[in-house]
């Protein structure tokens, strides 16, 4: 018989380590931390490889010389002006989409929910297509798409409110809103001139092709602000997954927490979509892969979700740009991978039911 409770806890959770600093205490899952470090190393290697690929191939030493400012002018131009903004945009858009998906899946306690399923991305798409087909300046396209996503979120939340937010009602309203907004987008494309329709369809596929340093700066600032806020609410998100009664019993302000998480999830997805277009299925599939590798959602698994999202978007962009006979946007590749995985998840869910 073991009389020391601490030894029992260490026996049952050998990977958990606690760190105390003043009045604050943090717990780390060393296994998740190790997986995260390996994933980040893989992402760094993939990013370095991406900088060497193109019609003008470079070696890793050439890339390194350009990054530290000792390479030739041509190499510096290729790395800094052409390739690096695109790579950085991919590894910033991916985490924002993936983290948004993790938030919404935990919020409504449904593994088949993501911003591109419940109409948030469709709101951005409708606003962006309207802006394109009406001949407005394309420089304002990102804020317009963000406004469309935000408006869709407000409409979904308002239509779902019946004194409180019910997860099933939020999903049904979101799916209906997604269908209505998609129909509106299709109507605009059909009625548009062929050139404007072509540009609209290209934007709707989702790509980091035209990303520049301004996009990278905006994405980096947004992720630096929103990711820590979402990370700080991971305990609340896990408590909500247990049920409303449990959340209330521990003193959680239920509706305020739901609203905060909804705003964070919307902001992460909308800002990513505003820059790169609706790159589909990243928000849906990546949280599943992270939970499958590292276990239930926590702060560490949330960060792992972001890292895996970066790998997925960057990998899809590399394959679409360099591995196919014809250049393909990243959104086409993520949809090709994500759609079958979505059907697999749906099959698993039906089997359990």
N, C-alpha and C positions, 0 to 999 in steps of 0.2 A: 504493500500500500504506500502510495506517494503522498507525503504530508505537505509538501511545499507546492502551493498552487502555481507559483512562477515556473517551476520545473515542468509541471503538466502543460502549461501554456506553450513553453518552448518546445516540448515534445510534439504537441499537436500542430504547431505552426513554426517549423524550423526555419522558414525563410523570412519571417517577420523580424525586423529590427526597429527599435524605438530610439529616437533622438530627442533630447530635451534641451531647450535653450531658454533660460529664464522661466517665464510662465507659459511658454509654448512647448508643445510636444508634437512630434511628427513620427509616423510609422512608415517604414519602407519595406516593401516586399522585394527581397534581394533577387529572387528569381525573375520577377517582372523587370527589375532594374537591369539585370544582365541581358534579358531579351531586348530591352530598349537600346542598350549600348550597341549590341550587335546590329540591330536594325539601323541605327544612325550611322554606323560604320559602312554598312551596305549602301545606304543612301549617299554618303560622301563618295564612295567608290563609283557609284552609278553617275553621280554628277560630274566627277572628273572625266569619266569615259565619255559622257555626252559632250563635253567641251572639245574633245578631240575629233568628233565625227562631223562630216560635212563634205561639200564639194572640194574644199581645201583642207585635207586631213592634217592634223597636228599630232605631235607626240605629247606625252605627259610632261616631259621636261620643257617643251615649248610653251605649254599652257602655264606651267609654274613660273617660267620666266616672264610671261606676259602679266601674270597676276601680281608679281612683285615689282613690275615696272622695268625689267631689264631686257625684254624681248624687242624684236623689231617693230616698226610702226605698223606693218601689215598684220603681224600676229596680234598686236595690241588691239587693232581695229576689229579683227575677226572675233577675238575673245570678248572684249568689253562691249563692243557696240552691237554685235550680231548674236552671239551665242549665250553669254552669261545672263543677260536679262531674261531670255526665254527659259533657261534652266532655273533661275531663281523664282520666276513667276510660277513655274510648275511645282516647285517644292514649297511654295507658299499657298497656292490655290488648293493643292491636295489636302493638306491638314485642315484648312478651313472647311472644306466640304465634308471631310470625314468626321471632324469633331461635331459639326452641325448634325450629321446623321446620328451620332452617338447620343447627343442631347435629346433629339426628338424620339428616338427609340426608347430611351429610358423614361422620358416624360409621359408617353402614352402607353408604356409597357407593351409595346407591340414590335416584334423584330422585323416586320415588313413595312415599316414607316420610314420615310426620309423626306427631305424638303422637295425632291423632285416627284414624290408620289402625292403629297397633300397640297400641291398648288403653289408653293412659294416660288419655285423656279419658273413655273408657268406665268406667274405675274410679272417677273422680270422679262420673260420672253415676249409677252404681249406688249409691254411698254417699249422694249427695244425695237421690235418689228414696226410698231406704229411710228416710232421716231425715224426709222430708216425709210419706210415707204412714203412718208410725208416730206422727205427731202430736207430734214433738219440737220444741223451741223453734227458730224459724227464725233467731234471732240467731247460733246456732252453726253455721249451714249452711256458711259459707266454710271454717272449719277442718275440718269433716267431709268436705267435698268434696276438700280438699287431702289429707287422710289417705287417702281412697279412691284418689286418683291415685298417691300414694306407695306404697300397698300393691300396686297393680297393677304399678308399676315394679319393685318388689322381686320379685314373683312372676315377671314376664317375665325379669328378669335371672337369677334362680335357675334357672328351667326351661331357659334358654339356655346355662347354664354346663356345659361339658364339659372342665374343665381350662383352658379359655380361652373367650372369646366369639367366636363365628362370626357374621358379619353375616347370611348367609342364614338360619341357624338362629334368630337374634334376630327377623328379619322374620316367619318362619313362626310362631314361638311368639306373637309380638305379634298377628298377624292372628287366630290361633285364640283368644287371650285376649280380643281385641276382640269376637269373635262370642259367646263365652260370657258376657261381662259385659253385652253388649247384650241377649242373651236373658234374663238375670236382671232387667235393668231393665224389659223389656217385661212379664215375669211380674208384677213388683210393681205396675206401672201397671194391668194388667188386673184384678188382685185388689183394687185400692184403691177407696175411695169416690170418687164422681164429682168431688167438690170437690178432694180430694187429688190425684187423677189429673190434673185440669186444671192445678193448680199445678205438678205434676211436669213435664208436657209443656211448659208455659210456660218453666220453668227450662231444660229440655233444648234449647230452641231457641236460647238464648244471647242475652243483651241487657244493655245498660248502663243500662236505664231507671231502675232503683231505686238507682243508685250514689249514695253520699253522700260527705262529706268524710273519713269514717273509711276508706272503701274507697280513696279517692284517696291518703290518707296511707300505707296499707299497700302499695299497688301501687308508689308512688314509692320507698319505702324498699327494697322487694324489687328493683326494677329498678336502683336505684342501687348495690346490692350485687352482684347477679348479672351484670348486663351487663358491668362491667369485668372480672370474673373470666372470663367467656366470651371477651371480647375478648383477654385475655392468653393464651388457649389456642388462638387462631386458627392460629398457626404449627403447633401440634401437630395440629390438625384437618386442615390441609392436608397434613401429612406422612402422616397415617393414610390419606388418600385415595389416596396413591401406592401403598400396600401395606404389609403387616406386615413384610416383609423389609427394606424401606427404613427403616421406623420403627425397627426393632431395630438396624440398621446405624449409625444416628446416635445410639444410646444412649438412645432413648426408653423409659421404663418403660411398656410397651404396655398391660397390663391396668389398671394404676393410672390411666393417662390416659383409657382408655375409661370406666372407672367414674366418674371425675371429670366427664367430659363428659356422661355419662348422667344423673348427679345434677343437673348444671346445667340440662340440657334439660328434665328432669322438673320441677324446681322452677319454672322459668320458665312452663311450660305449666300446671302444677297451680295455681299461685297466680293466674294469669289466669282459669282456668276456675272456680276457687273463688269468684271475685268476680262474673264475668259469665256463667257457664255456658259450655258447650262451643260457642263460636262456630266453626263448622266451616270448613275449607278455607283459613283464613288461614295456618296453619303450612305447608300444602302448596304453595300457589300463590305466595306472596310471595317466597320465596327464588329461585324460578325467574325471576320478573320482574326481581329485582335482578341476578341473574347475566346475564340477557339484556341488560340495560341497561349494566352496568358490568364484566362479565367474571367470571373465577373468584372464588370466595369468598376474601376477605381481610378484614383488620380494617375497612377502609373500606367494603367491600361488605357486611360484617356490619352496620355501622351504617346503611347505606342500606336494608338489609332491614328493620330496625326502623322506620325512617321510613316506608317504603312500607306496612308493616303498620298503622301508626297512621293513614295516609291511608285505607286500605281499610276499617278498622273504623269510623272516624269518618264516612267517606263513606256506608257502608252504613247507619249509624244515621240520618244526615241524610235519606237517600232514604226509608228506611222510616218515618221520623217525619213528614216534610213533603211528600214528592213523590207519595205514593200515596193513593188514596181512603180506605184503611183503614190504620191504624198497624200496622207490621210490625216484629218484632224484628230486630236487626242480623244475627243468625245465619241468618235466612231469606234475606236478601239475599246474604250471603257464600256460602251454599250454592248459590243460584241462579246465581252467577257461577263458583264454584269447581268445581262438579260437571262442567259441560261442559269446563272447562279441564283437569280431571283426565282425562277421556276423550281429550282431544286429546293430552295427554302420553303416555297409554298407547298411543295410535295411533302417535305418533312413535317410542316405544321399540320397538314391535313392528316398525315399518318398518326400523329400524336393525338389529334382530336378523335 
